[in-house]
Amino acid sequence: MDHPKHSSLGLHLTFLSLLLACVVYLCIWLSSSSLINPLFPFQKHDVDCTAQTPIAAVTTTTEFNVVEDELETILAKASMDNKSVIIAVINKAYAVQDVKADTTMLDLFIESFWQGEGTRTLVDHLVLVAVDQIAYDRCMFLRLNCYRLETDGVDFGGEKIYMSEDFIKMMWRRTWLLLEVLKRGYSFVFTVRV
């Protein structure tokens, strides 16, 4: 019994499946925002080439500036020796004081680090991810490790109804951020609600 036609077809399908998997992997890998990419080492770098032409001579100066993104800076500053961080997501509702309240939810959260047993030093390893400008401003005012998570066309400042389009965008954006933290070699403890 000869099955050359079937085995050849199976071989071609296997080859095409592997090729497709490689293409998908490369697309995901090349689109990641990590700083080091061995295939395209200058992809994430700014190149500033300035040509100066004084009257006496022509001089060309080339500078290579590696731009470290804000997330990497915050993670490096907040991480423990083993590259671990504590991540909490905040918005306007947690950062702004209600008229009838004595304090904000964010203030209570930060105070818990001060009042807990052996937890004071952990506040240095806390990264507050602000999803709106008001929360980011409050975080910066408190001189904490703050990162502004932005999504085009979506205002995360208000309450989002469960499973609404904005809620799903917010969840995907948050998941993307956590994936980026892992890609950069950090581990984290993540608080769902502050």
Secondary structure, 3 states (H helix, E strand, C coil): CCCHHHHHHHHHHHHHHHHHHHHHHHHHHHHCCCCCCCCCCCCCCEEEEEEECCCCCCEEEEEEECCCCHHHHHHHHHCCCCCEEEEEEECHHHHCCCCCCCCCHHHHHHHHHHHCCCCHHHHHHEEEEECCHHHHHHHHHCCCEEEECCCCCCCCCCCCCCCCHHHHHHHHHHHHHHHHHHHCCCEEEEECCC
